[in-house]
């Protein structure tokens, strides 16, 4: 579906002489490991464009997570420690799957290396992991976890500080208020769904 976005730019494709070419938006901006106002403009625009509410158990990501955990239980977890699988199961049981949560579109890999900051907006590349329905704040959590843990090798104390700092701005507060987002629940959902997904891809 076509939509108009003013706070982020995506690569444009064109077919010429049988060759599909995509324009390079990277050269127009720079990468930045700080989640700034331009990032929030884009996150808010995504949240407004595909705004929805959904029961947790109906999330495609939740269903995939449950299927993966069941597979590990029935067939064994391979290289994944059994104790880790039990902890993930415990977290899944802690979340009420019948709760209705605010959802929105998600880039899916909202990381500093896929974002190029321009003067007035940001450029977003690598949309192959995008989803039309995901728990709100998924992209924000992913950005902060990837930058703090993967790039900087920071500890959880630093990560908590980064999350609190990212949420302490008017754009974030308005989104949270308007969509009635339970930050703790959405944080738990991000950790559970992301952990099971990547363990399934790289851990077996």
C-alpha positions in Angstrom: 0.0 0.0 0.0 1.3 3.4 -0.9 1.8 6.0 1.8 3.4 9.4 2.1 6.1 9.8 4.6 7.6 13.2 5.5 10.0 12.2 8.4 11.9 9.4 6.8 13.1 8.5 3.3 13.2 5.0 1.8 15.2 3.9 -1.3 13.3 4.3 -4.5 13.4 1.6 -7.1 13.1 1.9 -10.9 13.2 -0.5 -13.7 15.5 0.4 -16.6 16.4 -1.9 -19.5 15.3 -4.9 -17.5 17.4 -4.0 -14.5 15.9 -3.0 -11.2 18.0 -0.1 -9.8 17.7 1.3 -6.3 18.9 4.8 -5.4 21.5 5.2 -2.7 20.2 7.3 0.1 23.2 6.6 2.3 25.4 9.3 0.8 22.9 12.0 1.8 23.3 11.4 5.6 25.4 10.0 8.3 25.1 7.2 10.9 24.4 8.2 14.5 24.3 5.9 17.5 22.2 8.4 19.4 18.4 8.1 19.2 17.6 11.7 18.5 14.5 13.8 17.6 14.7 12.9 13.9 14.5 9.2 14.8 11.5 9.9 17.0 9.8 11.8 14.2 10.1 8.7 12.1 9.0 6.3 14.8 5.9 8.5 15.5 5.1 8.6 11.8 5.3 4.8 11.5 3.1 4.5 14.6 0.5 6.9 13.2 0.5 5.4 9.7 -0.3 1.8 10.7 -2.0 2.3 14.1 -3.9 -0.7 15.4 -4.7 -2.7 18.5 -4.4 -6.5 18.7 -4.6 -9.3 21.2 -1.1 -10.6 22.0 -1.9 -14.2 21.1 -2.9 -13.0 17.6 0.5 -11.3 16.9 2.3 -13.3 14.2 5.5 -12.9 16.2 3.8 -14.4 19.3 2.6 -17.4 17.4 6.0 -18.0 15.9 7.6 -17.7 19.3 5.2 -20.3 20.8 5.8 -22.7 17.9 9.6 -22.4 18.3 9.5 -23.0 22.0 7.3 -26.0 21.5 9.7 -27.3 18.9 12.6 -27.0 21.3 10.7 -28.8 24.0 9.7 -31.7 21.7 12.9 -32.1 19.7 15.5 -30.6 22.0 17.1 -27.2 21.9 20.4 -28.2 20.1 23.1 -25.8 21.0 20.8 -23.6 23.1 21.1 -24.2 26.8 18.0 -26.0 28.1 17.9 -23.6 31.1 17.7 -20.7 28.8 14.7 -22.2 27.0 13.0 -22.7 30.4 13.6 -19.1 31.3 12.0 -18.0 28.0 9.0 -20.2 28.6 8.7 -18.7 32.1 8.7 -15.2 30.7 6.1 -16.2 28.1 3.8 -17.6 30.8 4.2 -14.3 32.8 2.6 -12.4 29.9 -1.2 -12.6 29.5 -1.7 -13.6 25.8 -5.3 -12.3 26.0 -4.3 -8.7 26.6 -5.0 -6.2 23.9 -2.0 -4.0 23.2 -1.3 -1.1 20.8 0.6 -2.1 17.7 2.1 -0.3 14.7 4.3 -1.0 11.8 7.9 -1.8 12.5 11.0 -1.4 10.4 12.3 -4.6 12.0 16.0 -3.7 12.0 15.9 -0.1 13.2 19.7 0.1 13.9 22.3 2.8 13.5 23.8 1.1 10.5 20.5 1.1 8.7 19.7 4.7 9.4 21.2 7.8 7.8 20.5 11.1 9.5 19.9 14.0 7.1 19.3 17.6 7.9 15.5 17.3 8.3 14.7 13.6 8.3 16.3 10.2 8.2 16.9 7.6 5.5 16.0 4.0 6.2 17.4 1.1 4.3 17.1 -2.7 4.6 13.3 -3.2 5.0 13.3 -6.9 4.5 12.4 -7.6 8.2 9.6 -5.0 8.3 6.3 -5.9 9.8 2.9 -4.2 9.5 1.9 -5.3 13.0 4.3 -5.3 15.9 4.1 -4.1 19.5 4.6 -0.4 19.8 8.2 0.7 20.7 9.7 -2.4 19.1 12.0 -0.3 16.9 13.1 1.9 19.7 14.1 -1.0 21.9 15.9 -2.7 19.0 17.9 0.5 18.3 19.0 0.9 21.9 19.8 -2.8 22.5 21.8 -3.1 19.3 23.8 0.1 19.8 24.4 -0.3 23.6 25.0 -4.1 23.8 26.3 -5.1 20.3 28.3 -2.0 19.3 29.4 -0.5 22.7 29.4 -3.8 24.7 27.6 -1.9 27.5 26.0 -3.6 30.5 22.4 -3.7 31.4 22.7 -0.8 33.8 23.8 1.4 30.9 21.0 0.0 28.8 18.4 0.9 31.4 19.8 4.4 31.5 19.6 4.7 27.7 16.0 3.5 27.6 14.9 5.9 30.4 16.7 8.8 28.5 15.1 7.8 25.2 11.6 7.9 26.7 12.2 11.2 28.5 11.2 13.5 25.6 7.9 15.1 24.5 7.6 13.0 21.3 8.0 9.7 23.2 5.7 10.8 26.0 3.0 11.8 23.6 3.2 8.5 21.7 3.0 6.6 25.0 0.1 8.6 26.2 -1.8 8.6 23.0 -1.5 4.9 22.5 -1.7 3.9 26.2 1.6 1.9 26.0 2.6 -0.2 29.0 6.4 0.3 28.7 7.3 -2.7 30.9 5.0 -5.1 29.0 6.3 -3.9 25.6 9.9 -4.2 26.9 9.2 -7.8 27.9 7.6 -8.6 24.6 10.5 -7.2 22.7 13.0 -9.3 24.7 11.0 -12.5 24.5 10.1 -12.3 20.8 13.5 -11.1 19.7 15.4 -13.6 21.8 13.4 -16.6 20.5 13.6 -15.3 16.9 17.3 -14.9 16.8 18.0 -18.0 18.8 16.0 -19.9 16.2 17.9 -18.4 13.3 21.5 -18.5 14.7 21.4 -20.9 17.7 20.5 -24.2 16.1 
